[in-house]
């Protein structure tokens, strides 16, 4: 869904999959499925705690649905997610989906690997 602002510019919907500053291991486990884990604890940074308290337990099996995907906590440690599976309603190769990550001081597009492929998102500065 896009919305047109008064100036005529388009605004697209977007979701944040993680705000953790740690390195992320990302695996494409299906045509429309990716799994993400961090190399440090989730829910410890200020950015993450803006949306969820460190005291709010998120056990394995917790699911959240959006208009575009479902996120399921596959593995948890000490009440925080350790690995999350994101299942989208379309292929990750669909040109309507754009995955972005900070590279240096700016957002850059990420190309999803083929099914079975993995990559590492670097730690944020």
N, CA, C and O of each residue as an XYZ file, in Angstrom:
500
protein
N       0.844     -1.176      0.000
C       0.000      0.000      0.000
C       0.886      1.235      0.000
O       1.831      1.319      0.785
N       0.602      2.165     -0.844
C       1.319      3.432     -0.840
C       0.326      4.547     -0.565
O      -0.869      4.424     -0.831
N       0.837      5.606     -0.042
C      -0.001      6.780      0.205
C       0.632      7.962     -0.502
O       1.856      8.074     -0.568
N      -0.184      8.822     -1.016
C       0.329     10.010     -1.673
C       0.225     11.183     -0.711
O      -0.850     11.487     -0.194
N       1.350     11.829     -0.483
C       1.360     13.011      0.374
C       0.908     14.208     -0.459
O       0.816     14.111     -1.683
N       0.628     15.321      0.186
C       0.170     16.510     -0.524
C       1.149     16.964     -1.591
O       0.750     17.527     -2.611
N       2.442     16.718     -1.355
C       3.440     17.146     -2.332
C       3.497     16.218     -3.536
O       4.174     16.521     -4.519
N       2.788     15.083     -3.472
C       2.806     14.128     -4.568
C       3.812     13.007     -4.368
O       3.843     12.068     -5.163
N       4.642     13.079     -3.317
C       5.621     12.017     -3.055
C       4.917     10.792     -2.474
O       3.919     10.921     -1.766
N       5.432      9.627     -2.773
C       4.840      8.397     -2.254
C       5.544      7.952     -0.977
O       6.759      8.094     -0.838
N       4.771      7.421     -0.065
C       5.308      6.855      1.168
C       4.913      5.386      1.183
O       3.736      5.056      1.038
N       5.886      4.504      1.359
C       5.635      3.068      1.380
C       5.666      2.558      2.815
O       6.299      3.158      3.683
N       4.978      1.446      3.055
C       5.027      0.834      4.375
C       6.403      0.223      4.583
O       7.056     -0.200      3.629
N       6.837      0.180      5.841
C       8.097     -0.464      6.161
C       8.015     -1.055      7.557
O       7.238     -0.605      8.398
N       8.834     -2.072      7.785
C       8.918     -2.740      9.078
C      10.378     -2.902      9.438
O      11.233     -3.056      8.565
N      10.655     -2.865     10.713
C      11.997     -3.111     11.204
C      12.050     -4.545     11.713
O      11.264     -4.921     12.583
N      12.953     -5.340     11.189
C      13.074     -6.722     11.629
C      13.933     -6.832     12.882
O      13.717     -7.728     13.698
N      14.894     -5.947     13.047
C      15.731     -5.949     14.242
C      16.351     -4.582     14.444
O      16.721     -3.899     13.488
N      16.458     -4.196     15.704
C      17.162     -2.966     16.067
C      18.431     -3.281     16.862
O      19.111     -2.372     17.337
N      18.742     -4.556     17.001
C      19.927     -4.958     17.753
C      21.184     -4.434     17.064
O      21.304     -4.538     15.843
N      22.127     -3.869     17.835
C      23.361     -3.363     17.231
C      24.384     -4.459     16.936
O      25.411     -4.180     16.318
N      24.130     -5.695     17.361
C      25.084     -6.794     17.194
C      25.078     -7.338     15.766
O      24.155     -7.080     14.994
N      26.123     -8.094     15.431
C      26.133     -8.804     14.152
C      24.933     -9.733     14.096
O      24.513    -10.284     15.113
N      24.388     -9.899     12.907
C      23.252    -10.794     12.699
C      23.647    -11.884     11.704
O      24.263    -11.613     10.673
N      23.281    -13.110     12.033
C      23.387    -14.211     11.084
C      22.014    -14.350     10.443
O      21.006    -14.488     11.137
N      21.980    -14.314      9.123
C      20.714    -14.386      8.391
C      20.780    -15.583      7.447
O      21.745    -15.747      6.701
N      19.740    -16.418      7.490
C      19.670    -17.597      6.625
C      18.347    -17.581      5.875
O      17.289    -17.349      6.460
N      18.421    -17.830      4.580
C      17.188    -17.961      3.798
C      16.835    -19.441      3.792
O      17.510    -20.247      3.151
N      15.775    -19.792      4.509
C      15.424    -21.200      4.681
C      14.287    -21.645      3.772
O      13.931    -22.823      3.772
N      13.721    -20.748      3.014
C      12.665    -21.071      2.062
C      12.484    -19.907      1.115
O      13.067    -18.845      1.333
N      11.688    -20.074      0.063
C      11.489    -18.989     -0.898
C      10.959    -17.710     -0.254
O      11.274    -16.611     -0.709
N      10.167    -17.845      0.790
C       9.582    -16.672      1.445
C       9.915    -16.610      2.933
O       9.241    -15.916      3.694
N      10.967    -17.345      3.350
C      11.285    -17.457      4.778
C      12.754    -17.157      5.041
O      13.638    -17.668      4.353
N      13.004    -16.317      6.051
C      14.367    -16.112      6.511
C      14.403    -16.241      8.018
O      13.419    -15.960      8.702
N      15.545    -16.667      8.528
C      15.766    -16.755      9.969
C      16.920    -15.848     10.325
O      17.902    -15.741      9.591
N      16.784    -15.194     11.472
C      17.770    -14.228     11.900
C      18.132    -14.491     13.357
O      17.257    -14.709     14.195
N      19.422    -14.468     13.648
C      19.883    -14.534     15.032
C      20.980    -13.492     15.195
O      21.600    -13.067     14.219
N      21.211    -13.087     16.435
C      22.245    -12.091     16.677
C      23.401    -12.734     17.423
O      23.240    -13.762     18.080
N      24.563    -12.117     17.313
C      25.763    -12.594     18.003
C      25.929    -11.880     19.338
O      27.035    -11.752     19.863
N      24.827    -11.427     19.861
C      24.745    -10.782     21.167
C      23.282    -10.783     21.546
O      22.435    -11.099     20.711
N      22.960    -10.443     22.772
C      21.559    -10.530     23.199
C      20.662     -9.495     22.528
O      21.060     -8.355     22.288
N      19.441     -9.931     22.236
C      18.411     -9.020     21.771
C      17.814     -8.333     22.993
O      17.932     -8.840     24.109
N      17.186     -7.205     22.794
C      16.479     -6.429     23.822
C      17.408     -5.850     24.880
O      17.020     -5.729     26.042
N      18.626     -5.491     24.495
C      19.524     -4.864     25.457
C      19.842     -3.406     25.106
O      20.209     -2.628     25.987
N      19.708     -3.032     23.840
C      20.064     -1.672     23.439
C      18.915     -0.694     23.725
O      17.759     -1.093     23.866
N      19.256      0.562     23.805
C      18.241      1.597     24.035
C      17.170      1.562     22.955
O      15.979      1.652     23.253
N      17.599      1.428     21.681
C      16.647      1.429     20.575
C      15.629      0.306     20.718
O      14.447      0.505     20.437
N      16.067     -0.860     21.147
C      15.156     -1.993     21.316
C      14.233     -1.782     22.516
O      13.059     -2.149     22.464
N      14.744     -1.204     23.578
C      13.947     -1.026     24.798
C      12.898      0.069     24.654
O      11.989      0.161     25.478
N      13.008      0.897     23.623
C      11.963      1.885     23.364
C      10.641      1.166     23.093
O       9.572      1.652     23.464
N      10.726     -0.001     22.437
C       9.539     -0.740     22.042
C       9.177     -1.888     22.975
O       8.025     -2.323     22.993
N      10.136     -2.386     23.749
C       9.866     -3.524     24.621
C      10.839     -3.500     25.784
O      12.052     -3.408     25.595
N      10.304     -3.582     26.966
C      11.118     -3.586     28.173
C      11.955     -4.848     28.243
O      11.552     -5.898     27.742
N      13.116     -4.748     28.864
C      13.962     -5.910     29.090
C      13.247     -6.937     29.974
O      13.542     -8.131     29.915
N      12.309     -6.461     30.792
C      11.563     -7.352     31.700
C      10.440     -8.101     30.991
O       9.915     -9.074     31.533
N      10.064     -7.669     29.795
C       8.986     -8.331     29.051
C       9.533     -9.617     28.433
O      10.333     -9.572     27.498
N       9.106    -10.743     28.950
C       9.601    -12.040     28.492
C       9.038    -12.359     27.104
O       7.855    -12.149     26.837
N       9.902    -12.866     26.232
C       9.505    -13.262     24.880
C       9.967    -14.705     24.691
O      11.072    -14.938     24.199
N       9.141    -15.673     25.074
C       9.564    -17.072     24.990
C       9.507    -17.624     23.565
O       8.870    -17.051     22.682
N      10.191    -18.754     23.368
C      10.092    -19.461     22.092
C       8.623    -19.770     21.828
O       7.869    -20.095     22.746
N       8.232    -19.666     20.577
C       6.843    -19.898     20.202
C       6.025    -18.628     20.074
O       4.926    -18.653     19.520
N       6.549    -17.507     20.581
C       5.854    -16.230     20.454
C       5.754    -15.868     18.980
O       6.735    -15.964     18.242
N       4.562    -15.449     18.552
C       4.348    -15.071     17.147
C       3.746    -13.678     17.072
O       2.921    -13.291     17.899
N       4.175    -12.943     16.069
C       3.635    -11.613     15.790
C       3.330    -11.567     14.300
O       4.162    -11.942     13.475
N       2.134    -11.105     13.964
C       1.743    -10.991     12.548
C       1.632     -9.531     12.160
O       1.121     -8.701     12.912
N       2.126     -9.240     10.964
C       1.958     -7.909     10.381
C       1.180     -8.100      9.085
O       0.752     -9.212      8.778
N       1.001     -7.057      8.347
C       0.322     -7.183      7.072
C       1.172     -7.846      6.007
O       0.653     -8.224      4.956
N       2.474     -7.997      6.253
C       3.384     -8.534      5.239
C       4.046     -9.855      5.644
O       4.394    -10.654      4.774
N       4.223    -10.097      6.934
C       4.923    -11.298      7.376
C       4.483    -11.700      8.775
O       3.808    -10.950      9.480
N       4.890    -12.917      9.156
C       4.726    -13.391     10.527
C       6.121    -13.631     11.081
O       6.963    -14.236     10.416
N       6.366    -13.157     12.301
C       7.633    -13.402     12.989
C       7.368    -14.400     14.111
O       6.431    -14.231     14.891
N       8.192    -15.434     14.189
C       8.062    -16.443     15.246
C       9.400    -16.589     15.950
O      10.427    -16.792     15.302
N       9.393    -16.489     17.268
C      10.601    -16.724     18.054
C      10.831    -18.234     18.063
O      10.065    -18.979     18.675
N      11.873    -18.678     17.391
C      12.184    -20.097     17.284
C      13.013    -20.551     18.477
O      12.884    -21.682     18.948
N      13.867    -19.651     18.958
C      14.738    -19.962     20.091
C      14.838    -18.719     20.966
O      14.949    -17.603     20.460
N      14.799    -18.919     22.280
C      14.923    -17.806     23.221
C      15.968    -18.163     24.275
O      16.183    -19.330     24.600
N      16.614    -17.109     24.799
C      17.574    -17.261     25.904
C      17.273    -16.194     26.935
O      17.194    -15.009     26.613
N      17.108    -16.614     28.163
C      16.865    -15.692     29.272
C      15.709    -14.740     28.980
O      15.770    -13.556     29.310
N      14.656    -15.269     28.356
C      13.451    -14.490     28.113
C      13.485    -13.570     26.912
O      12.529    -12.833     26.673
N      14.581    -13.599     26.143
C      14.701    -12.743     24.958
C      14.892    -13.623     23.722
O      15.448    -14.716     23.826
N      14.442    -13.164     22.562
C      14.642    -13.942     21.339
C      16.125    -14.196     21.088
O      16.966    -13.337     21.354
N      16.432    -15.373     20.579
C      17.791    -15.699     20.156
C      17.804    -15.976     18.651
O      18.785    -15.685     17.966
N      16.703    -16.543     18.147
C      16.557    -16.788     16.707
C      15.096    -16.574     16.349
O      14.198    -17.084     17.020
N      14.864    -15.810     15.276
C      13.508    -15.470     14.850
C      13.335    -15.867     13.386
O      14.204    -15.614     12.552
N      12.202    -16.489     13.094
C      11.855    -16.873     11.717
C      10.825    -15.875     11.195
O       9.804    -15.628     11.838
N      11.102    -15.307     10.027
C      10.193    -14.377      9.374
C       9.633    -15.057      8.134
O      10.382    -15.397      7.217
N       8.312    -15.257      8.100
C       7.654    -15.890      6.968
C       6.814    -14.837      6.257
O       5.858    -14.305      6.821
N       7.174    -14.547      5.031
C       6.507    -13.520      4.243
C       5.403    -14.135      3.388
O       5.419    -15.336      3.119
N       4.466    -13.330      2.971
C       3.364    -13.774      2.133
C       3.715    -13.822      0.661
O       2.847    -14.080     -0.173
N       4.966    -13.578      0.329
C       5.443    -13.604     -1.060
C       6.922    -13.964     -1.042
O       7.562    -13.937      0.010
N       7.450    -14.293     -2.185
C       8.865    -14.633     -2.292
C       9.728    -13.454     -1.864
O       9.377    -12.299     -2.102
N      10.842    -13.746     -1.240
C      11.780    -12.688     -0.858
C      12.414    -12.035     -2.083
O      13.047    -10.985     -1.976
N      12.242    -12.659     -3.243
C      12.759    -12.107     -4.500
C      11.780    -11.138     -5.150
O      12.114    -10.495     -6.146
N      10.580    -11.026     -4.599
C       9.577    -10.124     -5.169
C      10.135     -8.695     -5.159
O      10.575     -8.222     -4.111
N      10.126     -8.004     -6.296
C      10.686     -6.650     -6.342
C       9.947     -5.638     -5.463
O      10.457     -4.544     -5.217
N       8.757     -5.992     -4.991
C       8.041     -5.088     -4.083
C       8.613     -5.122     -2.676
O       8.326     -4.235     -1.871
N       9.423     -6.139     -2.366
C      10.098     -6.212     -1.072
C      11.508     -5.662     -1.214
O      12.228     -6.005     -2.151
N      11.888     -4.817     -0.289
C      13.250     -4.272     -0.278
C      13.792     -4.422      1.134
O      13.179     -3.963      2.098
N      14.931     -5.061      1.246
C      15.573     -5.255      2.537
C      16.745     -4.290      2.626
O      17.558     -4.195      1.707
N      16.821     -3.577      3.744
C      17.840     -2.549      3.929
C      18.595     -2.786      5.230
O      18.050     -3.343      6.184
N      19.847     -2.361      5.259
C      20.650     -2.410      6.472
C      21.626     -1.241      6.435
O      22.008     -0.765      5.366
N      22.020     -0.788      7.619
C      23.020      0.272      7.662
C      24.360     -0.273      7.204
O      24.809     -1.326      7.656
N      24.980      0.451      6.313
C      26.339      0.168      5.875
C      27.069      1.491      5.974
O      26.847      2.407      5.183
N      27.945      1.572      6.964
C      28.566      2.853      7.262
C      27.530      3.758      7.907
O      26.936      3.400      8.923
N      27.314      4.905      7.334
C      26.381      5.886      7.882
C      25.072      5.968      7.108
O      24.292      6.897      7.319
N      24.815      5.004      6.207
C      23.593      5.097      5.417
C      22.942      3.719      5.246
O      23.566      2.678      5.452
N      21.680      3.759      4.867
C      20.970      2.526      4.562
C      21.313      2.084      3.149
O      21.370      2.898      2.227
N      21.543      0.782      2.989
C      21.841      0.216      1.678
C      20.975     -1.025      1.489
O      20.627     -1.710      2.451
N      20.641     -1.298      0.249
C      19.806     -2.440     -0.072
C      20.596     -3.739      0.066
O      21.774     -3.809     -0.282
N      19.924     -4.759      0.579
C      20.507     -6.100      0.725
C      19.838     -7.012     -0.291
O      18.613     -7.015     -0.419
N      20.630     -7.774     -1.003
C      20.088     -8.771     -1.916
C      20.010    -10.094     -1.166
O      20.997    -10.543     -0.582
N      18.845    -10.711     -1.184
C      18.661    -11.979     -0.497
C      19.383    -13.094     -1.255
O      19.348    -13.137     -2.484
N      20.040    -14.002     -0.514
C      20.703    -15.124     -1.176
C      19.670    -16.147     -1.650
O      18.492    -16.040     -1.310
N      20.101    -17.129     -2.426
C      19.172    -18.197     -2.809
C      18.791    -19.024     -1.580
O      19.438    -18.931     -0.536
N      17.743    -19.829     -1.711
C      17.320    -20.701     -0.613
C      18.508    -21.551     -0.180
O      19.192    -22.145     -1.013
N      18.749    -21.605      1.133
C      19.893    -22.328      1.691
C      21.098    -21.438      1.922
O      22.054    -21.842      2.585
N      21.059    -20.210      1.373
C      22.174    -19.276      1.523
C      22.123    -18.524      2.828
O      21.062    -18.386      3.438
N      23.273    -18.037      3.258
C      23.377    -17.258      4.499
C      24.256    -16.046      4.267
O      25.012    -15.985      3.298
N      24.146    -15.082      5.169
C      25.057    -13.941      5.166
C      25.073    -13.340      6.558
O      24.220    -13.650      7.390
N      26.051    -12.476      6.808
C      26.197    -11.824      8.103
C      26.021    -10.329      7.912
O      26.658     -9.713      7.057
N      25.141     -9.758      8.727
C      25.011     -8.299      8.778
C      25.997     -7.793      9.832
O      25.997     -8.301     10.954
N      26.832     -6.816      9.507
C      27.853     -6.368     10.456
C      27.260     -5.637     11.665
O      26.135     -5.138     11.634
N      28.054     -5.597     12.712
C      27.700     -4.859     13.920
C      27.593     -3.380     13.583
O      28.371     -2.856     12.786
N      26.622     -2.714     14.196
C      26.480     -1.286     13.966
C      27.536     -0.527     14.742
O      27.919     -0.936     15.838
N      28.013      0.583     14.176
C      29.064      1.361     14.870
C      28.542      1.994     16.139
O      29.287      2.677     16.841
